[in-house]
Amino acid sequence: MMDWLRDVVNDEDYGVGLQVQKGLESGAVKSVIFGRNERGNQYFHNYVDYLQRADPDENPPEL
């Protein structure tokens, strides 16, 4: 299972992620909604939002 996961990440996710980033940089799309199976992406962006708010009284997002 770990070999399969490694192959998917290396052969698909990284390449697709780079292409998605290029598309987003074009400005053609104003927002993106991540599906429920993209929990890692959701958490990452919630955490970036939390850090940008810089509210010392706010707790960080939970996993």
C-alpha positions as CSV (number, residue, x, y, z in Angstrom):
1,M,0.0,0.0,0.0
2,M,2.8,2.4,0.8
3,D,4.4,1.8,-2.6
4,W,1.2,2.6,-4.3
5,L,0.7,5.7,-2.3
6,R,4.2,6.9,-3.0
7,D,3.7,6.3,-6.7
8,V,0.4,8.2,-6.8
9,V,1.9,11.2,-5.0
10,N,5.1,11.2,-7.1
11,D,3.5,10.4,-10.5
12,E,0.2,12.2,-10.2
13,D,-0.2,14.6,-7.3
14,Y,2.9,16.7,-7.7
15,G,2.5,17.1,-11.4
16,V,-1.2,17.9,-11.2
17,G,-0.6,20.3,-8.3
18,L,1.9,22.3,-10.3
19,Q,-0.5,22.6,-13.2
20,V,-3.3,23.6,-10.9
21,Q,-1.1,26.3,-9.4
22,K,-0.3,27.7,-12.8
23,G,-4.0,27.8,-13.6
24,L,-4.8,29.6,-10.3
25,E,-2.0,32.2,-11.0
26,S,-3.8,33.1,-14.2
27,G,-6.6,34.8,-12.2
28,A,-9.3,33.1,-14.3
29,V,-10.8,31.5,-11.2
30,K,-11.7,33.6,-8.2
31,S,-12.3,30.8,-5.7
32,V,-11.8,27.1,-5.3
33,I,-13.8,24.6,-3.3
34,F,-12.0,21.5,-2.1
35,G,-13.9,18.2,-2.0
36,R,-14.4,16.3,1.2
37,N,-11.6,13.9,0.3
38,E,-9.1,16.7,0.1
39,R,-8.8,17.1,3.8
40,G,-5.1,17.9,3.8
41,N,-5.6,20.8,1.4
42,Q,-8.5,22.1,3.5
43,Y,-6.5,22.0,6.7
44,F,-3.5,23.7,5.0
45,H,-5.6,26.6,3.8
46,N,-7.5,26.9,7.1
47,Y,-4.1,27.2,8.9
48,V,-2.8,29.8,6.4
49,D,-5.9,31.8,7.0
50,Y,-5.4,31.5,10.8
51,L,-1.7,32.6,10.5
52,Q,-2.7,35.6,8.4
53,R,-5.3,36.8,11.0
54,A,-2.5,36.9,13.6
55,D,-5.0,37.0,16.4
56,P,-3.1,36.0,19.6
57,D,-6.4,35.0,21.3
58,E,-7.4,32.6,18.6
59,N,-6.6,28.9,18.9
60,P,-5.1,27.2,15.8
61,P,-7.4,25.0,13.6
62,E,-7.6,21.4,14.7
63,L,-7.1,18.4,12.5
